[in-house]
């Protein structure tokens, strides 16, 4: 699986969907960062998933301020 950090998962999903890319899952919050271990503190991690041309799962990730 590959992950791509983007500025806005929802806007990216909308652009990909408009281009005809099937989306595997809608944007959703995975968890909130309370320290710097996995992401910037005070942010929530938003993910959405799609498949690439070789059917590999690709994750889009956004660290959204709370």
N, C-alpha and C positions, 0 to 999 in steps of 0.2 A: 504494500500500500504506500502511496505517496501522499504527502500533505503539502498544501500551498497556503502560505499566510497571505491573506488579502485584507484590504482596508474595510470592506463591507461585504459580508457573505451574502446578504439578501440581494443587494444590487448586482453582485457577480452572478448569482443564480438567475436573476431576472434576465441579464444579458445573455447568458448561456442558453436559457430556455427560449428566448426570442430567436436565437440562432439555430434552434432545432435540436439542441443537446438534451437528451433525457436526463432528468435529475433523479437520483436514487433515493434521497431523503431531503425533506424541507429543512431550512435552517433551524437549528435548535440549540439551546444552551446545554453544554456538557457539564460544566462545573464552574465555580467561582474561585478565583485565586486570592488567597488571604496572605500569601507570602511569595517570595520570588523563586520558589523551587521549580515550578513548571510554567510560570508565566508572570506577567507584570502584576504586582499586588493591586487589589482594588479593581480588577477586571473580571468579566465573565467570559468564558471561552465558548464561542458559537461555532458549530460545525454544520456542514452540509456535505453530501457525498454524491458522486457521479462515477460513471465508468469511462475509461479512456478507450481508444480505438482497438486496444488489445484486450478489452474486458477487465482490466485491472481496476480495483476500487481506488478512487482519488478523493481525498478529503480536502475541503476548503476550510480554513480556520481563520477566525477573527478574534482578537482580544478587545472586547468592547468595554469601555469604562462603565462602572456601575452608576 
